[in-house]
Structure formats: structure tokens, C-alpha cells
């Protein structure tokens, strides 16, 4: 049994490469296990996670509300929406400053 200190850590790029390799027709999970020294259950786990998360890559980036919701932001809280609000408030602040100067 391996101890926690002997575990190999794989970068996200390495995991993606292994998962993509596992989907190639001319290779088997068994060959990938031997090549990379990984358990089959680990490859299956990475494949499952890849299938679950891959659709997020293709979310329509033009629809900001859907994009914000997919990233876990509440309405009005995504970075783009907050930047827009800050811009609007800055313009309103400048208008109020000018109006105050005209009234004095």
C-alpha cells in the first residue's frame, strides 16, 4: 500500500492529456494504466469529471446572465456586471459634482 508521501500528483494539463489519450481508438485503458502507472479507477474518475465539466467550456459567452449563473454568481454580482455598475455610478457621481458646482 502506498503512503501519502509516495503519491504522484498530476497537473490539470497532465490529467487532460491522459483523459484524451484514453478516448483514442488505438489505445486501451490497460495500456494507459501501464504507461502512466495509474490505477484504472483513477482514469475512470478523471474521465467522469471531464464528461461532467466539459459542457461548461461551450456555454454561450454572449449571454452574460447564463455565464454568471454557471460560475455561481448571483444576478448583479459577476465581475462584468459589477464593472458596469461602477461605471454607471462614476458617471452619476460626476454629474452630481457638476450640478453642485452650478448651484453654489
N, C-alpha and C positions, 0 to 999 in steps of 0.2 A: 504494500500500500504506500502510495506517495505521500510525503508530508507536504504541508502547505508551502514550505520554503522551496520545494523542488518543482513546483508547478510552473509551467510555461505560460507567459502572458502574451497574448496576441493583440496587435493593434487593430483598430477597426478596418484599416486597409487590408491587413493580412486576412482577417476573417472574411471580408468581402471576396478576396481573391480565392480563398478556399471554397466558399459557398458557390461562387461562379464556376469554379473548376468542377464542383460536384454535379452541376447541371449539364456538363458536356456529355455528349452521347458516347464518346470513345473512352470514357473512364468509369470506374466503379467506386462506390463508397469505400470498399475494401482497399482499393489501390490508394485512395486518398488518405485513409487511416494509416497505412504503412508509410507513405511518403512523408507525411507531416507528423506522425507519432501522436495522433489524436484518436480518442475513442469515438466510435460511431455515434454514440448518444450525443456527444458534443457537436458533431457535424449536423445531426438532426435538429438539435436545439437552435443552432445558428441558422439553419435553413428555415425553420419555423418562424424565427424572429424576422428574418429577411422577408418572407412572404407577408407577414403581418404589417411590416413598416414600409414596404416598397411603394404601396399606393400613395403614401404621403408625398412622394417625390413629384407626383404628377397632379397635385392639387392646382386648380386654376388660380394662378397668382394674380390675375386681374381682378378677381372678386376678393377684395380685402377682408370682408366680414367672414367669409368661409376660411380664408387663410388664417386670420386671427383666431377663429374658433378652433381650428386644427392645431394651433400651437398652444392652446389653453388660455388665451387671453379673454377677458370679459369684454363685452362691447364697450368701445371708447377707451380701451387700455392698451391696445397694440402700439408698438413704437411709432408706426407711421401715423396712426390716429392721434397720438399724443403730440407728435411734431406739428400736425395740422392745427390742433387746439392751441398750442403755444404760439404758433404764427398768428392765428386769429386774435389771441389775447394781446400780443405785442402790437398789432395794428390798432386795436381798440384803445390800448394804453396811450399810444402816440396821438391818436385823435383827441382823447380826453386832455392830454397835456396841452395841445394846441388850443383847444376850446377854453381851457382855464386861463391861458395866457391872453386870449382875446377878451375875456370877461374882466380881467384885472386892470 
